[in-house]
Amino acid sequence: MAFGDRGVRALVTLHERELRAFASAWREARAKGVALPATDDPDYESMETLLHHILRASRGYLTWICEVLGRPDPGVPPAPEADAVEAEANSYIHNLCEAWRTHMAWMPREVADSPASYLSRWKHPYTIDAMLEHAVVHPMRHRFQLEELIGAPARF
């Protein structure tokens, strides 16, 4: 797919790579019976809620970007709930990554680099470029946490 800007293409590609790397680390952690640390954070209630959190967030970053830029809704359904997320993760990730490529390919550098900021859903201001970078780092951070719990060396 042709992108209007190489920088946007790079961030979308890196997001996809990190999303898939997180899913791989998640499957490994799940297979090894890794237990998440005790916390009050509902996203860490179980391995399934953590996977749901990552998928929901990825969809949220994409829909937020489209929303604040006045672009069409990408039409990605909500992430599978925790009780179905393991079975549906691979196909959801495939469709989600396709939506990212489809709905971000149009973006020229001047839009991504604009200093305009928008309030995120968690009430922090973000530029478009910063949100694209956040989308890359979010699954990376959680993958790092899982790799530490597995006891595996971090893969960077």
ABEGO torsion letter per residue (X at the ends): XBBABAAAAAAAAAAAAAAAAAAAAAAAAAAAGBBBBBBABAAAABAAAAAAAAAAAAAAAAAAAAAAAGBBBAGBBBBBBAAAAAAAAAAAAAAAAAAAAAAAAABBAAAAABABBBBBAAGBBBBAAAAAAAAAAAAAAAAAAAAAAAGBBBBX
